[in-house]
Amino acid sequence: MGFKLGKSKGPAARGGKIISKMKFGKRDEVVPGVPVFKKQLGPDIIAEANMDGSIFVSKNVDENSQEYQQAMVHEVQHITAMRIGSETYDDDNVYFQGEVWPRENGYITDPSTGKKYEEGSKDLPWENNKI
């Protein structure tokens, strides 16, 4: 069986000069395949990574700020971990590296100690290993 090249045009150059460039996704994507939506989030919440691969960012955060950039790096790390399956969640639990952490009323319970943490706490293992 032979190999046939497709007809779609990619980046092109003539005489060492680029005449067309590759375009990656929509303007609302931080990285290809990760859409970002500005919305009103709870108090003290800057951004959230979602199981559908999207990120919500607080309307109160300036897109040109360092806070925004740090939040995007942090949330993309969550998206990556969810895509490879090392951390996921549903309404009732967070699944982190093979452990099930119950969720209830805004708190997450450590399955080993029974200690409750507020969702998003930097003391949770999936939060403290991120930037």
Buried (B, 14 or more C-beta within 10 A) or exposed (E): EEEEEEEEEEEEEEEEEEEEEEEEEEEEBBEEEBBBEBEEBEEEBBBBBBEEEBBBBBEEBEEEEEBBEBBBEBBBBBBBBBEEEEBBBEEEBBBBEEEEBBBEEEEBBBBEEEEBBEBBEEEBBBBEEBE
